[in-house]
């Protein structure tokens, strides 16, 4: 894959050995620059406020006595809310299928198990520059694709572009189209087009149907 720009990456893990391994693996790619390296969820949130990154690679749950960010779902939700265009990769030893499916529904780009070959993490990083809305590691690809195709409501959702998905999420969370324009630095016509295209792809005809769909499929948690 030909990348046209340097990717700015943040990595977070509470184990120094894992952080070192991540740094070494990502150093193999000249297109990647590690801008942030932290060991707690709260440090990650604070660092991203100062230095937004295109890709965030984080452990699922990192102990933190001063906040509730040891809840991996809370950490993911906060990152997605504050940095909706950032591609989030969860790098974890956790292998609970229900948790993994929920993470994808929350908007995580990829969930990579720490027991996977290092190439899986590299491939996930490279895939962030494609048109894909998510990346399944090879070991889970068949299982997860079948799960969504059989009724998780995700088959239609993954047809949305990243911009359409961002607009829908912000709208369903209660933001007006004007507020979304400011948040994403886009014109009213662009935001309206993204919203209308998303509704057309999902087969929805009203705002009420869009909101109901978003909550019922786990697009919004």
CORNOR-V839911 format. One record per residue. N is the residue number from 0. RES is the residue in three letters. SS is DSSP state (2 for helix, 1 for strand, 0 for the rest). PHI is phi in radians with two decimals (999 if undefined). OMEGA is omega as a letter, one per 30 degrees, with the letter a starting at -180 (none if undefined). Layout:
n->N res->RES ss->SS phi->PHI omega->OMEGA
n->N res->RES ss->SS phi->PHI omega->OMEGA
//
This chain:
n->0 res->UNK ss->0 phi->999 omega->l
n->1 res->UNK ss->0 phi->-1.65 omega->l
n->2 res->UNK ss->0 phi->-1.64 omega->a
n->3 res->UNK ss->0 phi->-1.69 omega->a
n->4 res->UNK ss->0 phi->-2.63 omega->l
n->5 res->UNK ss->0 phi->-1.35 omega->l
n->6 res->UNK ss->1 phi->-1.65 omega->l
n->7 res->UNK ss->1 phi->-1.63 omega->a
n->8 res->UNK ss->1 phi->-2.18 omega->l
n->9 res->UNK ss->1 phi->-1.98 omega->l
n->10 res->UNK ss->1 phi->-2.17 omega->a
n->11 res->UNK ss->1 phi->-2.49 omega->l
n->12 res->UNK ss->0 phi->-2.85 omega->a
n->13 res->UNK ss->0 phi->-1.49 omega->l
n->14 res->UNK ss->0 phi->-1.91 omega->a
n->15 res->UNK ss->2 phi->-0.98 omega->a
n->16 res->UNK ss->2 phi->-1.14 omega->l
n->17 res->UNK ss->2 phi->-1.17 omega->l
n->18 res->UNK ss->2 phi->-1.03 omega->l
n->19 res->UNK ss->2 phi->-1.12 omega->l
n->20 res->UNK ss->2 phi->-1.13 omega->l
n->21 res->UNK ss->2 phi->-1.07 omega->a
n->22 res->UNK ss->2 phi->-1.05 omega->a
n->23 res->UNK ss->2 phi->-1.17 omega->a
n->24 res->UNK ss->2 phi->-1.16 omega->a
n->25 res->UNK ss->2 phi->-1.22 omega->l
n->26 res->UNK ss->0 phi->-1.14 omega->l
n->27 res->UNK ss->0 phi->-1.19 omega->a
n->28 res->UNK ss->0 phi->-1.79 omega->l
n->29 res->UNK ss->0 phi->-1.16 omega->a
n->30 res->UNK ss->0 phi->-1.40 omega->a
n->31 res->UNK ss->1 phi->-1.86 omega->l
n->32 res->UNK ss->1 phi->-2.19 omega->l
n->33 res->UNK ss->1 phi->-1.47 omega->a
n->34 res->UNK ss->1 phi->-1.60 omega->a
n->35 res->UNK ss->1 phi->-2.33 omega->l
n->36 res->UNK ss->1 phi->-2.50 omega->a
n->37 res->UNK ss->1 phi->-2.34 omega->a
n->38 res->UNK ss->0 phi->-2.17 omega->l
n->39 res->UNK ss->0 phi->-2.46 omega->l
n->40 res->UNK ss->2 phi->-1.12 omega->a
n->41 res->UNK ss->2 phi->-1.15 omega->l
n->42 res->UNK ss->2 phi->-1.10 omega->l
n->43 res->UNK ss->2 phi->-1.12 omega->l
n->44 res->UNK ss->2 phi->-1.04 omega->a
n->45 res->UNK ss->2 phi->-1.15 omega->a
n->46 res->UNK ss->2 phi->-1.17 omega->l
n->47 res->UNK ss->2 phi->-1.17 omega->l
n->48 res->UNK ss->2 phi->-1.14 omega->a
n->49 res->UNK ss->2 phi->-1.47 omega->a
n->50 res->UNK ss->0 phi->-2.38 omega->l
n->51 res->UNK ss->0 phi->-1.07 omega->a
n->52 res->UNK ss->0 phi->-2.20 omega->l
n->53 res->UNK ss->0 phi->-1.32 omega->a
n->54 res->UNK ss->1 phi->-2.26 omega->l
n->55 res->UNK ss->1 phi->-2.10 omega->l
n->56 res->UNK ss->1 phi->-1.95 omega->a
n->57 res->UNK ss->1 phi->-2.41 omega->l
n->58 res->UNK ss->0 phi->-1.15 omega->a
n->59 res->UNK ss->0 phi->-1.29 omega->a
n->60 res->UNK ss->0 phi->-2.45 omega->l
n->61 res->UNK ss->0 phi->-2.07 omega->a
n->62 res->UNK ss->0 phi->-0.94 omega->l
n->63 res->UNK ss->0 phi->-2.68 omega->a
n->64 res->UNK ss->0 phi->-1.20 omega->a
n->65 res->UNK ss->0 phi->-1.63 omega->a
n->66 res->UNK ss->0 phi->-2.66 omega->l
n->67 res->UNK ss->0 phi->-1.64 omega->a
n->68 res->UNK ss->0 phi->-1.27 omega->l
n->69 res->UNK ss->0 phi->-1.20 omega->l
n->70 res->UNK ss->0 phi->-1.33 omega->a
n->71 res->UNK ss->2 phi->-1.04 omega->l
n->72 res->UNK ss->2 phi->-1.12 omega->l
n->73 res->UNK ss->2 phi->-1.12 omega->l
n->74 res->UNK ss->2 phi->-1.12 omega->l
n->75 res->UNK ss->2 phi->-1.08 omega->a
n->76 res->UNK ss->2 phi->-1.05 omega->a
n->77 res->UNK ss->2 phi->-1.21 omega->l
n->78 res->UNK ss->2 phi->-1.11 omega->a
n->79 res->UNK ss->2 phi->-1.16 omega->a
n->80 res->UNK ss->2 phi->-1.25 omega->a
n->81 res->UNK ss->2 phi->-1.53 omega->a
n->82 res->UNK ss->0 phi->-2.41 omega->a
n->83 res->UNK ss->0 phi->-1.07 omega->a
n->84 res->UNK ss->0 phi->-1.58 omega->l
n->85 res->UNK ss->0 phi->-1.29 omega->l
n->86 res->UNK ss->1 phi->-1.49 omega->a
n->87 res->UNK ss->1 phi->-1.82 omega->l
n->88 res->UNK ss->1 phi->-2.00 omega->l
n->89 res->UNK ss->1 phi->-1.62 omega->a
n->90 res->UNK ss->1 phi->-1.95 omega->a
n->91 res->UNK ss->1 phi->-2.55 omega->l
n->92 res->UNK ss->0 phi->-1.55 omega->a
n->93 res->UNK ss->0 phi->-1.21 omega->l
n->94 res->UNK ss->0 phi->-2.31 omega->l
n->95 res->UNK ss->0 phi->-1.30 omega->a
n->96 res->UNK ss->2 phi->-1.04 omega->a
n->97 res->UNK ss->2 phi->-1.14 omega->l
n->98 res->UNK ss->2 phi->-1.16 omega->l
n->99 res->UNK ss->2 phi->-1.07 omega->l
n->100 res->UNK ss->2 phi->-1.11 omega->l
n->101 res->UNK ss->2 phi->-1.14 omega->l
n->102 res->UNK ss->2 phi->-1.06 omega->l
n->103 res->UNK ss->2 phi->-1.13 omega->l
n->104 res->UNK ss->2 phi->-1.14 omega->l
n->105 res->UNK ss->0 phi->-1.36 omega->l
n->106 res->UNK ss->0 phi->1.89 omega->l
n->107 res->UNK ss->0 phi->-1.12 omega->a
n->108 res->UNK ss->0 phi->-1.30 omega->a
n->109 res->UNK ss->1 phi->-2.71 omega->l
n->110 res->UNK ss->1 phi->-2.08 omega->a
n->111 res->UNK ss->1 phi->-1.99 omega->l
n->112 res->UNK ss->1 phi->-1.34 omega->a
n->113 res->UNK ss->0 phi->-1.15 omega->l
n->114 res->UNK ss->0 phi->-1.52 omega->l
n->115 res->UNK ss->0 phi->-1.20 omega->l
n->116 res->UNK ss->0 phi->-1.13 omega->a
n->117 res->UNK ss->2 phi->-0.95 omega->a
n->118 res->UNK ss->2 phi->-1.06 omega->l
n->119 res->UNK ss->2 phi->-1.12 omega->l
n->120 res->UNK ss->2 phi->-1.16 omega->l
n->121 res->UNK ss->2 phi->-1.07 omega->a
n->122 res->UNK ss->2 phi->-1.08 omega->l
n->123 res->UNK ss->2 phi->-1.12 omega->l
n->124 res->UNK ss->2 phi->-1.08 omega->l
n->125 res->UNK ss->2 phi->-1.12 omega->a
n->126 res->UNK ss->2 phi->-1.18 omega->l
n->127 res->UNK ss->0 phi->-1.11 omega->a
n->128 res->UNK ss->0 phi->-1.62 omega->l
n->129 res->UNK ss->0 phi->-1.62 omega->l
n->130 res->UNK ss->0 phi->-1.46 omega->a
n->131 res->UNK ss->0 phi->-1.17 omega->l
n->132 res->UNK ss->0 phi->-1.60 omega->l
n->133 res->UNK ss->0 phi->-2.78 omega->l
n->134 res->UNK ss->1 phi->-2.33 omega->l
n->135 res->UNK ss->0 phi->-1.76 omega->l
n->136 res->UNK ss->0 phi->-1.14 omega->a
n->137 res->UNK ss->2 phi->-0.96 omega->a
n->138 res->UNK ss->2 phi->-1.13 omega->a
n->139 res->UNK ss->2 phi->-1.99 omega->a
n->140 res->UNK ss->2 phi->-0.99 omega->a
n->141 res->UNK ss->2 phi->-1.08 omega->a
n->142 res->UNK ss->2 phi->-1.08 omega->a
n->143 res->UNK ss->2 phi->-1.24 omega->l
n->144 res->UNK ss->2 phi->-1.09 omega->l
n->145 res->UNK ss->2 phi->-1.16 omega->a
n->146 res->UNK ss->2 phi->-1.03 omega->a
n->147 res->UNK ss->2 phi->-1.22 omega->a
n->148 res->UNK ss->2 phi->-1.14 omega->a
n->149 res->UNK ss->2 phi->-1.59 omega->l
n->150 res->UNK ss->2 phi->2.38 omega->l
n->151 res->UNK ss->2 phi->-1.36 omega->a
n->152 res->UNK ss->0 phi->1.34 omega->a
n->153 res->UNK ss->2 phi->-1.61 omega->a
n->154 res->UNK ss->2 phi->-1.01 omega->l
n->155 res->UNK ss->2 phi->-1.31 omega->a
n->156 res->UNK ss->2 phi->-1.05 omega->a
n->157 res->UNK ss->0 phi->-1.27 omega->l
n->158 res->UNK ss->0 phi->-1.40 omega->l
n->159 res->UNK ss->0 phi->-1.29 omega->l
n->160 res->UNK ss->0 phi->-1.29 omega->l
n->161 res->UNK ss->2 phi->-1.06 omega->a
n->162 res->UNK ss->2 phi->-1.14 omega->l
n->163 res->UNK ss->2 phi->-1.12 omega->a
n->164 res->UNK ss->2 phi->-1.14 omega->l
n->165 res->UNK ss->2 phi->-1.08 omega->a
n->166 res->UNK ss->2 phi->-1.11 omega->a
n->167 res->UNK ss->2 phi->-1.08 omega->a
n->168 res->UNK ss->2 phi->-1.06 omega->a
n->169 res->UNK ss->2 phi->-1.15 omega->l
n->170 res->UNK ss->2 phi->-1.13 omega->a
n->171 res->UNK ss->2 phi->-1.19 omega->l
n->172 res->UNK ss->0 phi->-1.33 omega->l
n->173 res->UNK ss->0 phi->1.93 omega->a
n->174 res->UNK ss->0 phi->-1.46 omega->l
n->175 res->UNK ss->0 phi->-1.32 omega->l
n->176 res->UNK ss->2 phi->-1.08 omega->l
n->177 res->UNK ss->2 phi->-1.12 omega->l
n->178 res->UNK ss->2 phi->-1.15 omega->l
n->179 res->UNK ss->2 phi->-1.16 omega->l
n->180 res->UNK ss->2 phi->-0.99 omega->a
n->181 res->UNK ss->2 phi->-1.18 omega->a
n->182 res->UNK ss->2 phi->-1.05 omega->a
n->183 res->UNK ss->2 phi->-1.76 omega->a
n->184 res->UNK ss->0 phi->0.98 omega->l
n->185 res->UNK ss->0 phi->-2.21 omega->l
n->186 res->UNK ss->0 phi->-1.34 omega->l
n->187 res->UNK ss->2 phi->-0.99 omega->a
n->188 res->UNK ss->2 phi->-1.14 omega->l
n->189 res->UNK ss->2 phi->-1.17 omega->l
n->190 res->UNK ss->2 phi->-1.10 omega->l
n->191 res->UNK ss->2 phi->-1.09 omega->l
n->192 res->UNK ss->2 phi->-1.11 omega->l
n->193 res->UNK ss->2 phi->-1.06 omega->a
n->194 res->UNK ss->2 phi->-1.12 omega->a
n->195 res->UNK ss->2 phi->-1.15 omega->l
n->196 res->UNK ss->2 phi->-1.13 omega->l
n->197 res->UNK ss->2 phi->-1.09 omega->a
n->198 res->UNK ss->2 phi->-1.11 omega->l
n->199 res->UNK ss->2 phi->-1.11 omega->a
n->200 res->UNK ss->2 phi->-1.12 omega->a
n->201 res->UNK ss->2 phi->-1.52 omega->l
n->202 res->UNK ss->0 phi->1.26 omega->a
n->203 res->UNK ss->0 phi->-1.92 omega->a
n->204 res->UNK ss->0 phi->-2.09 omega->a
n->205 res->UNK ss->0 phi->-2.55 omega->l
n->206 res->UNK ss->2 phi->-1.08 omega->a
n->207 res->UNK ss->2 phi->-1.09 omega->l
n->208 res->UNK ss->2 phi->-1.17 omega->l
n->209 res->UNK ss->2 phi->-1.11 omega->l
n->210 res->UNK ss->2 phi->-1.12 omega->l
n->211 res->UNK ss->2 phi->-1.09 omega->a
n->212 res->UNK ss->2 phi->-1.10 omega->a
n->213 res->UNK ss->2 phi->-1.05 omega->a
n->214 res->UNK ss->2 phi->-1.32 omega->a
n->215 res->UNK ss->2 phi->-1.24 omega->a
n->216 res->UNK ss->2 phi->-1.66 omega->a
n->217 res->UNK ss->0 phi->1.50 omega->l
n->218 res->UNK ss->0 phi->-1.04 omega->l
n->219 res->UNK ss->0 phi->-2.05 omega->a
n->220 res->UNK ss->0 phi->-2.02 omega->none
//
